[in-house]
Amino acid sequence: MGVDIMKAIYAGSFNLFHAGHYYVYCKACNMFGKDNVWLCVAINPDKDIDPEFIKWTLNPITPNVIITKGLVTNENPDVLIRGLRDTMDLASEMTMADWNEKLGCDTVFIPCTGNLRHISSSALRELYHHEVDIDNDENIPGKIHLSFKRWQQKMLPERKLFCGKISIGKSTYLKENYMSVGDCDSLIWKFFSEKDKVFIKKQFKEIIQNRTTGYEGMLDEMSKTIDWDELFNEDYVHFEASALGQWLRFIPLDILCKFQIVELDIDNDVRLERIKSRLLTASTVSNFDWFYQRPYFVDEVINIGE
């Protein structure tokens, strides 16, 4: 059972989040509760690293990511989490813990398990620089694989994948603010014959109208027909995919890592007015909301009604 605590911060440069970091993070989540643990990207003025890029690499792991330019204690943590690899780490970390205690913040040390103590970001970066394959479960567990794929991009991408519920004004907002946006949901259908297209669309309509569960198998079969490389190589910079949350698990990571994931939202009162103006029935909207699945992570949420 987790300790009743408001904020536990695990800080670091995280310039390649690896298995050791993930081990410490998971242990902290078990201790304090996942919602209470924050990854903090500490800006090092001596390193030419874009903190927004590092934050972007961490977003698939947790939405609780902050950037600090000063002391981590300025973020008002209840405790600081520190990982330990060996006694040398302990000696230096004890000194830091003493200073943090003077600043009013306790430190919790989490020792790394034995098979992870040799792993460090600097060593992995050096190996990667010399084209050594570091992409394996020992260094980069599957659950943080997208984080690693993003880190390989070396910079925050300009391309964006947008999603959002129906009747919030997505299309209007995107036309007004972006020059080149492809409709991913529409482009998907080009990979099916006319006969299959009609049949599958009918199935989708029935699923949404009747709120039929167990449709994931149909999505899985559809995904095998879609050439995701070809779809995302269309002549568009950005893409809109209302049902992105449904498709996200099928898009190859080598493609997904080249986009920022943006969810568009709107205040409920404004949305209700839009629904009335479009003469949509409450049941239609409710059924589509049932089918809508929020992506398991997003990089940004934009309220398009503000």
N, C-alpha and C positions, 0 to 999 in steps of 0.2 A: 504494500500500500504506500503510495507516494506521500511525501511530506507536504503539508499545507503551506505552500510558498508562492509568492507572487511572481518572481522573476529570478531565474538562474541563467547566468550568461557564460557561454563557452566561447572565449575569444581567441583569435589567431589570424595570421595572414591568409591561411587556407589557399595558398597559391599552388593548388593541386590537393584537393580534399581526398584523402586516401583511407585505407582500411583501418589504420590506427585512430584517425580522427573519428571515423564512424563508430568504432567500438566505444570510445569515450562518450560520444554523443548519445548512443543507445543506452549506455549505463546511466547517464544523467537523466534521460527520459524515464527510465524505470524508477529512479529515485524520487524525482520531483514532478513527474507528469509531463507528457510531451508538449502540452500547451504552454507550460511554464518555462521551457528551455529555449533559449535564444542563441543562435550563432551570431557572433559579432565579428565583422571584418575590421580588423585593426589596421589603420593606415600607417604604413611605414614610410616616412618622408625620404628615406635613403633608397627606396626601391621604386622603380618606374612601373608601377602596376596600377591599372585602373580599378578602383574599389567597386565601381558599379558592375564591371565585368565579373569580378570575383563573386559578387552578390548574385549575379545572374546564374553563375555555375552552381550556386548552392540552392537556388529556388526549388529545383525538383526534389530536394531532400526535406525541406521544411519551409513553411511560409514565414517563420519567425527568424528573419535575417535582418540585422541592422549594421550600419556602418558608423564607426566612430573615428573622429579626427584627434580626439584628446584622450584623457584617461578613461578607461572602461568604467570606472566607478562613477563617472558622470552620467552613465545610463541608468543609474539607480538600481543596481542589482541587489537582491537579498543575499545571494552567494555568487562567487566566481568558481567556475569549473576549470580545473587544470589537469591535463593528462600527464602521466609520468612514464618514462621509458626505463630509466635507470637511476642509480644514486647520484649521478652528475646532474640529472634533471632536478632531483629532489633538493640538492644543495642550493641551486639558483632559485628554484621556485619557493623555497622556504623564505628566502630574503624578500621576494616579491610579496609573499603572503603576509609577512610582518608589516610591510608598508601599506598593503591594502587594508589590514586590520586597523591601522592608525587612521585610515580614511573612512572607517566605519563599515567595512565589508569583509565577511568571512570567506575563506577559500576551502573548497572541497577537492581533495586530490583523488584521482581515479587512475590506478596503475593499469597500464596496458597488459593484456595477456601475453604470455611468453613468445608466441609465434609471430607477434606483430611488433615487437620492440625494436627491431632493426629497421623498420620502415620510417622514412622521413620524406617530406616534400622535396627538399633540396636534392637528396639522392635520386629520387624518382625523376625529377626534372633533368638531372645530369644524364641519367640513363636514356631518357626519352630524346634528349638532344643528340645522343650518339646512336640513335635509331635502334635502341634495344626495346624489344616488345615488353611493355610493363602492363599491358591490358589483360590482366588475369585476376581470378578470384582472390588470390593472396594479397594483391596490391589494391585492386579496385573491385570490390564485391558487386554483384549484379544490381543490388538495390541503389547503388550510387553510380551506375554505369553512364547514365545520361549526363550526370555532373561532369564526368571525365570527358565525354564526347564534346560537351560544351567548352571545357577548358582547352581542348585541342584547337578550337577556332581562334584562340588568341585575342579576340576582340568581340565586343558586343555587336551582334549582327543588326543590320538595318531592317531586314525582312521581318514581317510580323504575320502571325496567324490570329485572326479575330474570331471570337465566338460570342454568343449571347442568346437569350430567349427571344421568341417571336414577339413582334409588336412593341419593340423598344426603340425603333428607328435606326437600326444598324446600317441598312443600305444608304439611307440619307446621310448619316454621319460620315460614312466612309467615302461617299462620292464628294462630299464637301471638303474633306480633309486629306484624302490620299488620291494620287493620280492613277495608280495601277493596282486594282484589287480584283483578283479572280474569285469566282464563286466555286469553292471546292465541292460543295454539295452537288452542284450542276455538272461539274467536270467529271465527277465519279461515274455518271451514267454513260459516258462515251465508251466505257470499257465493256458494255453489255450489248448484245444484239437487241433489235427492236422488240422481238418477242419476249426475251428475258426481261427487258426494261419494263414493259407493260405489266408483266406478271409480278415482278418484285415490287414495283411501286404500289400495286394493288395490295400486296402482302403488308407493306409498310402502313398503308392507309388503315387496314383492318387492325393491325397491331396497335396503332395510336388511338383509333376510335374505341377499341375494346380493352385497351391497356393490357394487352396479352403479355404475360411474362414468358421467359425462356426463349426470347428472340436472339439472344447472343450468338447461338449457333449459326443463325442465318447471316449475321454480320460477319462472323468468322469465314463462312464460305464466300461471301461477297468480297472480302478483303483479299482473298487469294486470286481473284480475277483482276484486281486493280493494280496497275503498274504505277506505284507511288512516285518513282523517279520521273516517269514521263509526265504524270499529273503536275508535279511541282516544278517541272522544267518548262511549263507553259510561260508565255511571255507576260508574266505578271510579277511585280515585286512582292506584293502581299496577297494573302488569301483570306476569304471569309468562309468559315465552316460552322454553321449554326450548331450542328451535331458533333462538334469537335471532341467533346467528352466521350462520345461513343466510339469514335474512330481512333483516338489517341494511342490506344494500346497496339494498333495495327501498323501505324506509321513507323517505318524503320528509323532507328535512332540516328543513323548517319544523315538522315534528312531532317528529323525533328530538331537536331542540335543546331541547325542553321537559322532557326526562327525564334523570335520572342513570342510568347503566348500571352495574348491580351483578351481579357473578358470585358465586354461592353455591358453596362447596366444602366438602369434609370430608376428614378424614384417611383414608387408604386402608384401614387396618385396621378403622375404624368402618364404612366403606362396605361392606367385605366381609361384616361381620356383618349389615348391613341386607339385603344381597343374599340371604344364606342364609335369613333370616327370611321373605323374600318368595318364596322358592322359585324364584328366577329362575335360569335356566341361564347358565353362563359364556359360551356362544356368543351368547345374547340380549343380555347386557350388553356384550359385546365389539362386537357389530354396532351397537348404539345409540351406543357410544362412538366408533365409526368415523364415524357420521353427524354426531355432535355437532361443531359448529364454534365454537370460541371467538370471540367478537366481536373485531374487529380493534383495539378499545380497550375498556377498562373504567375506570370512575371509582373503583370500590372492589371489593375481594374480601373476602368474609366467610366465615370458617371456621365453619360452623354446628354443628360438633361441640365447639367450645370452650366 
